[in-house]
Amino acid sequence: MPDLEKRIKDLETENEKMRFDIHALQVAIVTISTVINDGIVKVPELMPNAVEDSLKFNPEFNHDEDYFNELKAQTIRLLGKK
């Protein structure tokens, strides 16, 4: 039983680290996108519009279309679509 409790504790610690890493990546993506969209090329929403226009569902990948659409929408939001 102590081994199981230790494993659960280790998994919880790893989960929290991964959550933090994901949050940091989200902040980095938003920051980079803002700099590129507004600072370098001076075209608002350039990156999210490029993703929205070019990313198409491919049934050969291991995800269904609902998952793909949710992933695409989240990516577009992270890139600065208002």
MIDO-985601 format. One record per residue (C-alpha): residue in one letter; x, y, z. Coordinates in steps of 0.2 Angstrom, whole numbers, plus 5000, padded with zeros to 4 digits. Example, Ala and Ser with C-alpha at 12.3 -4.5 7.8 and 13.67 -1.06 7.14 Angstrom:
! MIDO-985601
A506249785039
S506849955036
This chain:
! MIDO-985601
M500050005000
P501450135004
D502150104986
L500450144979
E500250304989
K502050354984
R501550324966
I499950424967
K500950564976
D502250564962
L500950564948
E500050714957
T501750804958
E502050764939
N500350824934
E500550994943
K502251014935
M501450984918
R499951104921
F501251234925
D502251204910
I500651204899
H500151374907
A501951444904
L501851384885
Q500151474883
V500851634890
A502351614878
I501251584863
V500151734867
T501651844869
I502551784854
S500951804843
T500651974850
V502452034845
I502351964828
N500552014824
D500652194831
G502452234833
I503452164818
V502252144803
K500952264810
V499452154804
P498252124818
E497751944819
L498951884806
M499451724814
P497751664820
N497051704803
A498351604794
V497951454805
E496151474803
D496351484784
S497551344782
L497251214795
K496051084788
F495450924796
N496350764790
P495350604794
E497050504793
F497650574809
N497150484825
H495850614831
D494050644827
E493350804819
D492650874835
Y494350854844
F495150934829
N493951084829
E494151114847
L496051104845
K496051224830
A494951344840
Q496051344855
T497551374844
I496751524836
R496251594852
L498051574859
L498751664843
G497751814847
K496051804838
K494851924846
